[in-house]
Amino acid sequence: MPRVAIPTVAASRSGAALTRTTGDPVNNHYIDGNDGRLGVIVKNGGSTVARTVTFRLTRTVDGFAVAPRTETLAAGEEQFFGPFGPAEYGGRLLVDVDNAELTLVPVRI
């Protein structure tokens, strides 16, 4: 299945509207243009269950894939993750979610 693209919001001193993308646990997501100045706001909109977001690494060590960075958000919790170094995460950041209760907002700083 092809991953779903998420548009990036550019941070601004005058403010920037945040557009949340509902997580797609079947197809998952990608964010183009990771230059090391990218962060992702992740919110668990659920009220009872913790949910997991995973940031995939593109880097390998001796030809072996490196374990992805996986974080768990409690019900109702919101966190900001990043920045993501392009040498480790690639120019296209791959993001997986375990449930549609997670929403994503990529922010370029």
SULQUI-V528976 format. One record per run of one state. SS is the DSSP state (H for helix, E for strand, L for the rest). FROM is the first residue (numbers start at 1). TO is the last residue. If there is no record, write none. Layout:
SS/FROM/TO, SS/FROM/TO
This chain:
L/1/3, E/4/5, L/6/7, E/8/10, L/11/20, E/21/22, L/23/28, E/29/32, L/33/37, E/38/44, L/45/50, E/51/56, L/57/59, E/60/61, L/62/63, E/64/65, L/66/68, E/69/73, L/74/77, E/78/82, L/83/85, H/86/89, L/90/91, E/92/97, L/98/101, E/102/108, L/109/109
